[in-house]
Amino acid sequence: MIIIETKNYLYTYSWEPNEASLCALERRILFGEDSESSILESSIEIDPSRSPFIRERLEIICEAGEFVELLNHIHQLEAVDGFKVVFVQNPDAEKVGFKKLRKIEKEVGLHLKGEAELVEPHIWYGIIQAHDRWVFGKYVRNEAVWLHHVKKPHSYSTALSTRVARAVVNIAAPETSGVKMIDPCCGIGTVLVEALSMGIDIVGSDRNPLILDGVRENIAHFGLEGDVSLRDINDITGSYDVAVIDLPYNLCSVISDDEQLEMLRSARRFADKVVIVTLEDVDANVTKAGFDIIDRCEVSKGRFVRQILVCA
């Protein structure tokens, strides 16, 4: 029987074509792996709900080359009451039909010791056929938290989508605890809401006094608490582990190349790492400001193509 002693996790992924580059960057940052597969296996534990691209996670308990062999392994596990079994579709393989997957779930359930609970289970188990073997483990699905954040009291048409904002936060802070983050051009607060919902220590500021009440209302609408102040990026003091700067916040008040460089130099002063979101080519100014671009991607929204630069 193959029992996994060191915890390993199997993640399933999905993404839209326009987000493929963003998904790949988030995956590299979170897991240190670059792959086009929709399945990722890692010893790193990530809450699936953190990412807009992770669908499900299995904490692997046992595995086998054949389904019958796996059933024998499952039957040897200790009894647990209140479980439910779900079949996990392999995104890289042909979809398994409803009748077949229900049969698989039933067979697994019958081999598990303990009482099943289909209505309000205490523990979820998942089973998947992936990479030429069958895998069984504890199952967690993505709760799509960012979808709830779409319906906020105030929004801008040019603001980042909640999906992109959530991925940007993951790229900025792969480790959520002990990180001090700032969004110095917070706009209507899309990045702030996503970061705060992950429990990240983040503050926001903007130089536009007309939007701050809306930002605070957006944060409070989701039961979150965060510090938002009226400040120009060039006036920020203190030190932060990472900053997220969405340069297009100035779409309605165009800034010069020199002003953009001044903003980036200010960011260099107060942040060790910066994730820049931009509609323009800012590579030259990023270098002049003293940053190195260590990774990047593109993501489109309608006619807009945003670049996301990871700088340190």
Phi, psi and omega in degrees: 000134180262102174255128183279112181279315173277129184297127172232147184235142177245125182246140170254144186237154166209148180205158175276153182306321182287351182249008184301316181293320179295316179300317181295320179294315179300319180296318179298320182288316184286320189243348182071023181232145179237113183207151177267358180290151176272003176236133179229133177244132186205158172274355180275130180264119178234133174296120181306328183289350175292326189254140174284356185248335178283128180269313186210162175225136172247126169272107192294127176258313178206164181207161180200160180287329182239150183298318181298320179296320179296320178301321178297319178296316181298322182295338181273354181287156178294152183290138176222127179269154175080035182258161171220141182250134176235140174276130181258120178292137174277113183297340181267000183237172178296138183295135179277134182293161186300312183297318181293317182291325176295324178295318179296314179301317181295317181296319178296316180300322180290334180272348177277136176279146182108176183263134176282157175218105187274339185270306180230073183292147176273333180218138178254136173244149177232153177225138182213148172257113185212141177053047175063026173207164177263137183233136179234138180188180177290136190248134173225131179255160177284130181270002177051052183303320184298335179296324178294331183282351177297322183271068177258158184300326184230140180206161175241143179293334182266000181288160174299146171291158180296328178296311181294318180300320180294319177295320179298319178297317178298321179293322180287323186224077178299331172255120186275334183271143178075011181258134177252113188241154175221143170242094189279355177227061198287347180056228183274000170096021182298315179293321180301314181299315181295316181294316180296325180291341176268359180082019181277141176281099183227143172241155180231155176205160177202154181270357180265108183291342185285344185255349189297321178298322178293322177298312181297322178293321177300316181296312182294331182301330182258017177072024182255162177231132180203152181270122179230131184226163177270104180209142170281146181303329182284351181255004183286135176244173180094188183223137182228149178291323184205146175235143171250122183236111177266093184301328180295001178301343182260023182303328183268356177214086189302135178254154180281169178297321179294321179294321178297317178297321178297320178299315183291324176294324176296318178298321178300328182287323187251355182227138177284328182225142180226133171253116185256131175248123187212151173267347185249166174280109183245013185306316183297315181290328176298316179293316179299328181284351177100013179262154165252134176276113185262343175194165183196166174201176175232149174214136183254150175218102186063235181273353180274135172239111182265143170258141176239117184249132174259117188235144178211000000 
